[in-house]
């Protein structure tokens, strides 16, 4: 029986730029940066080191060659924050493409894009 989501694979064109975006602009931490010595590198990132679910940044081009039938599209990720306005202002001030805050039945939400124009959403949710 599955009891939690462990890792989410995010396929990117430039791993170093993706790490910079997620750490320097969004505030995530690098949990690990691994290389198998044969060109396969994967970087694990997360909002904090104490989370159960992390994101793995993979080289999109390399994965496409290794697994031609794999769907390399960007997953639709919804992040949670306790202070949506502060996060929206913070990301906007870092020249990140940020959408307007929208009121949804489930709460206030906005989206943002990384340097490769992959879009992600954030919802205000207190613990």
N, C-alpha and C positions, 0 to 999 in steps of 0.2 A: 504494500500500500504506500502511495506517495504521501508524504507529510509536509513537504515544503518545496519551494522553488530554490534550487541551489545556485545556478548560474544562468545568465542570459548571454548568448553569443551575439556580438555586434561586429559585423564585417565592415571594415573601413579601408579606404584607399591608402591612407598615410597614418600608420600607428603612432608615430611620434607627435604629429599634429593633433591627433585624437586625444592622446594622453595629456598634452598641454591644455587642450580645451577643457577636458573634464576635471583636471586638477587645478589649473590656474584660474579658470573662469567660473566653473561651477562649484568648485570646492571639494571635489572628491579626493580620496587618497588612493595611492597605488598600494595594493595589497601584496602583489608579486609581479615580477617581470621575468618570464622564463623564455629560454631559447634552447631548442633541442640540438643545436650545433649543426643542423642541416638546413638552416634557413627558416625553420618554423618557430615563430616567436608569438607568444601570447601574453597579454598584460591584463591582470585582474585589478579592477577598480571598484570602489564602493564609496557611498557617502561617509561612512565611518568604518573602522576596522571591526566593529562589533556587530555587523549586520549578518543576517542569514543568507541573503541573496546578493550576489555581486554580478558585475558585468565583465565579460571577457572580450577584449579588443583583439580581433584577428585580422590578418592581412587578407583582404577580399580577393585580390588577384591570385595569391597562392592557394587559398581554399578553393577557388573556382577551378584551378588546375587539378587539385587533388580529388575533388568531389564535384564533377561536372553537373550533376543533376540537383545539387543542393540549392535550396532557395536562399539567396544571399541578400534578400530585401531587408530593410530596416524593420525591426520589430516595433510595434506600437506600444511604447512604454508610457505609463502614467506614474509620475513621482508624486509624493505627498510632501507638504510643507505646513508648518504651523503658522507661518507669517507670509502669506502670498504677496502682499504689497511690497514688503521689504525685499523679497527674492526678485520680484519683477523689476524693481528699481535697480537692484544690484546687477542683475544680468544686463539690463538696458545700458547701464553706465559702462559696461565692459564691451560695448559695441557688438553684442550678440543680437541676432535677429529674434525679436520677441513680439509675440502677438498681443492683442488687447486682452484684458481680463474680461471673462464672460461668465455670467451667472447661469449655471446649469441646475437642474433639479437636485443633483447630488452635491452641489457646492460650486464655489468660484474656481475657475480654471483659466490657464493661459498656456500657450505653446511657445517653444523656442527651438532654434535650429543650431546645429553644430556647423563647423567649417565646411562640411561636405553637403550641407543643406538637408540633413536628416532631421526630421521634426520629432519633438518629444513634448509631452504634456505634463503640467504640474497642477495638482489640486490642493486647495487649502483643507487640511484635515488635522484636527488636534487629537492627540493620543488619549 
